[in-house]
């Protein structure tokens, strides 16, 4: 089986238009959900879940991580839908994003010298 790096995937994604990115994102979300379901099936014995003892601090970090991850996925999906709704090409979106980054930087740190 051929191996692929995240950098290779990222480079390929940069070449796709916004409407295709939404399709890719939906597919990746589907695969991630299946992977989670598979993991849950593998971590059960006879239908009973396996118990893991964690310090409360670690458990709270894990829960917070999953909440942040879910919030990011929601944000990314909504952003993709908005980009598609506005009919922006990837190039237009990236140009707008770069301009917005410059404006935020200037607002936060002042104009570059």
C-alpha positions in Angstrom: 0.0 0.0 0.0 1.3 3.4 -0.9 1.9 5.9 1.9 0.9 9.5 1.7 2.0 12.4 4.0 -0.2 15.1 5.3 2.0 17.6 3.4 1.1 15.8 0.1 -2.6 15.9 1.0 -2.4 19.5 1.9 -0.6 20.4 -1.4 -3.3 18.6 -3.4 -6.1 20.3 -1.4 -4.7 23.7 -2.2 -5.3 23.0 -5.9 -9.0 22.2 -5.4 -11.9 24.7 -5.8 -14.0 25.6 -2.8 -16.9 23.4 -3.9 -14.7 20.4 -4.1 -13.1 21.1 -0.7 -16.6 20.8 0.9 -16.9 17.3 -0.7 -13.5 16.3 0.6 -14.3 17.7 4.1 -17.5 15.7 4.2 -15.7 12.5 3.1 -12.9 13.0 5.7 -15.6 13.6 8.4 -17.3 10.4 7.4 -14.0 8.5 7.5 -13.1 10.0 10.9 -16.6 9.0 12.3 -16.1 5.4 11.0 -12.7 5.3 12.6 -14.1 6.4 15.9 -16.8 3.8 15.7 -14.2 1.1 14.9 -12.1 2.2 17.8 -15.1 1.9 20.1 -15.9 -1.6 18.8 -12.3 -2.6 19.3 -12.3 -1.3 22.9 -15.2 -3.3 24.1 -15.2 -6.9 25.3 -18.4 -8.8 25.2 -20.4 -5.6 24.8 -19.0 -4.0 27.9 -16.7 -1.0 27.5 -13.2 -1.2 28.8 -12.6 1.1 31.8 -9.7 3.5 31.8 -8.5 5.3 34.9 -7.3 8.8 34.2 -6.5 11.7 36.6 -9.3 14.2 36.5 -7.0 16.8 35.0 -6.3 14.5 32.0 -9.9 13.7 31.6 -10.8 17.4 31.6 -8.1 18.0 29.0 -9.4 15.2 26.8 -13.0 16.5 27.0 -11.8 20.1 26.3 -9.8 18.8 23.3 -12.8 17.0 21.8 -15.0 20.1 22.3 -12.4 22.3 20.5 -12.1 19.8 17.7 -15.8 19.6 17.2 -16.1 23.4 17.3 -13.3 23.7 14.7 -15.0 21.1 12.5 -18.3 23.1 12.7 -16.4 26.3 11.9 -14.7 24.8 8.9 -17.8 23.3 7.5 -19.8 26.6 8.0 -16.9 28.5 6.4 -16.9 26.2 3.4 -20.6 26.5 3.0 -20.4 30.3 3.1 -17.6 30.4 0.6 -19.6 28.1 -1.7 -22.8 30.2 -1.2 -20.9 33.4 -2.2 -19.5 31.7 -5.3 -15.9 32.5 -4.5 -13.1 30.6 -6.2 -10.3 29.2 -4.1 -8.0 32.0 -5.5 -10.5 34.7 -4.5 -11.0 33.2 -1.1 -7.2 32.9 -0.4 -6.7 36.5 -1.7 -9.4 37.8 0.6 -8.0 35.7 3.5 -4.5 37.2 3.0 -5.9 40.7 3.0 -7.9 40.0 6.2 -4.8 38.6 7.9 -2.9 41.8 7.0 -5.7 44.0 8.4 -5.9 42.0 11.6 -2.1 42.2 12.1 -2.2 45.9 11.5 -5.0 46.3 13.9 -3.3 44.2 16.6 0.3 45.3 16.2 0.3 48.5 14.1 1.5 48.9 10.5 4.7 47.1 9.5 7.7 49.4 9.1 
